[in-house]
Amino acid sequence: ETQQDLIASLGEPNYLQQAVGSGAH
């Protein structure tokens, strides 16, 4: 619930950036 909270707090672009940076995309 930590990352989800962070994503919810920031919005969603962070989640996308994280996924792309990690190489999930």
C-alpha positions as CSV (number, residue, x, y, z in Angstrom):
1,E,0.0,0.0,0.0
2,T,3.1,2.2,0.0
3,Q,3.6,2.5,-3.8
4,Q,-0.1,2.7,-4.4
5,D,-0.4,5.6,-1.8
6,L,2.5,7.4,-3.5
7,I,1.0,7.0,-6.9
8,A,-2.4,8.2,-5.7
9,S,-0.7,11.1,-4.0
10,L,1.3,12.1,-7.1
11,G,-1.3,11.0,-9.6
12,E,-0.2,8.5,-12.2
13,P,2.6,9.8,-14.4
14,N,5.0,8.6,-11.7
15,Y,3.7,5.1,-12.0
16,L,4.1,5.2,-15.8
17,Q,7.6,6.6,-15.5
18,Q,8.6,4.0,-12.9
19,A,7.3,1.2,-15.2
20,V,9.1,2.6,-18.2
21,G,12.3,3.2,-16.2
22,S,12.2,-0.3,-14.8
23,G,11.7,-1.7,-18.3
24,A,8.2,-3.1,-17.7
25,H,6.8,-1.3,-20.8
